[in-house]
């Protein structure tokens, strides 16, 4: 992530970073705007100038989490290169990012809030859905290029990522399973890409 140059942007980023620390450590209910302001080194008024409520700040923090997880794997489609290594590279980056303690802790808070307060989670999920993830865009380009079958890249992306989440997301978020090590990540990437291309790849 690039360091913001304007003071107001730096303060906003400091608030988001502080909110991530507080939400990860204490959960939503136990986190206050006062604690976030103290963590960020700004006044409480400055926090409210950027984010009108704790709900808004929580949503922005989760958006930051999603963009980090999705953006880490973003890659432009290369029509001249084979599909498999392009997919493997994107999935490896995604798995590495999602194996970090920061990602796991904040994702756990997000899932907990989605369960206990679906009305709070609904608008956040809607905002996330408005941004096409890099992998979905990559699949769309490959379909237009005639390299993959189908006309619903979001569905294809969900199928591919579902294989990763079943092994390298939900067990860690809900059961406290350890992140996959490098060898396990490689095995998962190999199996997921093989199965994906077996169905969506052009024969």
C-alpha positions in Angstrom: 0.0 0.0 0.0 1.4 3.4 -0.9 2.0 5.9 1.9 -0.5 8.8 1.6 1.1 12.2 0.9 -1.5 14.6 2.1 -1.8 15.1 5.9 -5.6 14.5 5.9 -5.0 11.2 4.0 -2.2 10.2 6.4 -4.5 10.8 9.3 -7.3 8.8 7.7 -4.9 5.9 7.1 -3.7 6.1 10.7 -7.3 5.9 11.9 -7.9 2.8 9.7 -4.8 1.2 10.9 -5.6 1.9 14.5 -9.2 0.7 14.1 -7.9 -2.6 12.6 -5.6 -3.1 15.7 -8.5 -2.3 18.1 -11.1 -4.4 16.4 -8.7 -7.3 16.1 -7.7 -7.1 19.7 -11.1 -6.3 21.4 -13.9 -7.0 18.9 -16.5 -4.6 17.8 -18.5 -4.0 20.9 -15.5 -3.4 23.2 -13.8 -1.0 20.8 -14.5 2.7 21.3 -13.8 5.7 19.1 -11.8 7.1 22.1 -9.5 4.0 22.0 -9.1 4.3 18.2 -8.2 8.0 18.5 -5.6 7.3 21.1 -4.1 4.4 19.1 -4.0 6.6 16.0 -2.5 9.6 17.7 -5.3 12.0 16.6 -8.2 13.7 18.3 -11.6 12.1 18.7 -13.0 14.9 16.6 -10.6 14.0 13.8 -11.9 10.4 13.9 -15.5 11.6 13.5 -14.5 14.0 10.8 -13.4 11.1 8.7 -15.9 8.5 9.9 -19.3 9.6 11.3 -19.9 6.5 13.4 -18.2 3.4 14.7 -20.3 1.4 12.2 -18.9 3.5 9.3 -15.3 3.0 10.6 -15.9 -0.7 11.0 -17.2 -1.0 7.5 -14.3 1.0 6.1 -11.8 -1.2 8.0 -13.4 -4.3 6.5 -13.3 -2.8 3.0 -9.6 -2.2 3.6 -9.2 -5.8 4.6 -11.1 -7.0 1.5 -9.1 -4.8 -0.8 -5.9 -6.0 0.6 -6.9 -9.6 0.2 -8.2 -9.1 -3.3 -5.8 -6.6 -4.5 -2.8 -8.7 -3.4 -3.9 -11.2 -6.0 -4.8 -8.8 -8.8 -3.0 -9.4 -12.0 -3.7 -8.4 -15.6 -4.7 -11.2 -18.0 -1.9 -12.1 -20.4 -3.3 -13.6 -23.6 0.2 -14.7 -24.7 0.9 -16.8 -21.5 -0.6 -20.1 -20.5 -3.5 -20.0 -18.1 -2.2 -22.3 -15.4 0.9 -20.4 -14.3 -1.1 -17.1 -14.2 -3.8 -18.7 -12.0 -1.2 -20.3 -9.8 0.6 -17.1 -9.2 -2.6 -15.2 -8.2 -3.7 -18.0 -5.8 -0.3 -18.2 -4.2 -0.4 -14.5 -3.4 -3.9 -14.7 -2.1 -3.1 -17.6 0.2 0.1 -15.9 1.5 -1.9 -12.7 2.4 -4.8 -14.6 4.0 -2.4 -16.6 6.1 -1.3 -13.5 8.0 -2.4 -13.1 11.6 -3.7 -9.6 10.8 -6.1 -11.0 8.1 -7.2 -13.9 10.2 -8.0 -11.9 13.3 -9.9 -9.1 11.5 -11.8 -11.6 9.4 -12.8 -13.5 12.5 -14.3 -10.2 13.9 -16.1 -9.6 10.7 -17.6 -13.1 10.6 -18.7 -12.7 14.2 -20.4 -9.4 13.6 -22.1 -10.8 10.4 -23.6 -13.6 12.6 -24.6 -11.4 15.5 -25.5 -8.2 13.6 -26.5 -9.1 10.0 -28.1 -5.6 9.6 -24.6 -4.1 10.2 -22.9 -6.5 7.8 -25.5 -6.2 4.9 -24.4 -2.8 3.6 -20.7 -3.7 3.9 -21.2 -6.8 1.9 -23.2 -4.8 -0.7 -20.3 -2.3 -1.0 -17.8 -5.1 -1.4 -19.9 -6.7 -4.1 -19.8 -3.5 -6.1 -16.0 -3.9 -6.6 -15.1 -6.6 -9.1 -12.2 -8.6 -7.7 -9.1 -9.0 -9.7 -9.5 -12.7 -10.1 -13.1 -12.2 -11.5 -11.7 -9.6 -14.0 -9.0 -12.0 -15.0 -11.5 -14.8 -15.7 -13.7 -12.4 -17.6 -10.8 -11.5 -19.9 -9.9 -15.2 -20.4 -13.5 -16.0 -21.3 -13.6 -13.2 -23.8 -10.4 -14.5 -25.2 -11.9 -17.9 -25.7 -9.6 -19.6 -23.3 -12.2 -20.4 -20.7 -15.8 -21.6 -21.1 -18.8 -19.9 -19.6 -20.2 -16.4 -19.5 -20.4 -15.8 -15.7 -17.0 -14.9 -14.4 -18.2 -14.1 -10.9 -19.6 -17.7 -10.6 -16.4 -19.2 -11.9 -14.4 -17.1 -9.5 -16.6 -18.1 -6.6 -16.1 -21.8 -7.5 -12.3 -21.5 -7.6 -12.1 -19.4 -4.4 -14.5 -21.7 -2.7 -11.9 -24.5 -2.9 -9.3 -22.3 -1.2 -11.7 -21.1 1.5 -12.8 -24.6 2.4 -9.2 -25.4 3.4 -7.4 -22.1 4.0 -10.0 -19.8 5.4 -13.0 -21.3 7.2 -11.0 -23.8 9.3 -8.7 -20.9 10.5 -11.5 -18.5 11.1 -14.0 -20.7 12.8 -12.0 -23.6 14.3 -8.6 -21.9 15.1 -6.8 -24.2 12.7 -3.2 -23.1 11.9 -2.5 -21.4 8.6 -1.3 -23.7 5.8 2.5 -24.1 5.5 4.2 -23.5 2.2 3.9 -27.1 1.1 0.2 -27.3 1.9 -0.4 -24.1 0.1 1.3 -25.4 -3.0 -0.7 -28.6 -2.9 -4.0 -26.6 -2.5 -3.1 -24.4 -5.4 -2.2 -27.3 -7.6 -5.4 -29.2 -6.9 -7.7 -26.1 -7.1 -6.2 -24.9 -10.5 -6.3 -28.5 -11.9 -10.0 -28.9 -11.0 -10.9 -25.4 -12.2 -9.2 -25.9 -15.6 -10.7 -29.4 -16.0 -14.2 -27.8 -16.0 -13.7 -24.3 -17.3 -10.7 -24.7 -19.6 -11.3 -25.2 -23.3 -10.7 -28.8 -24.4 
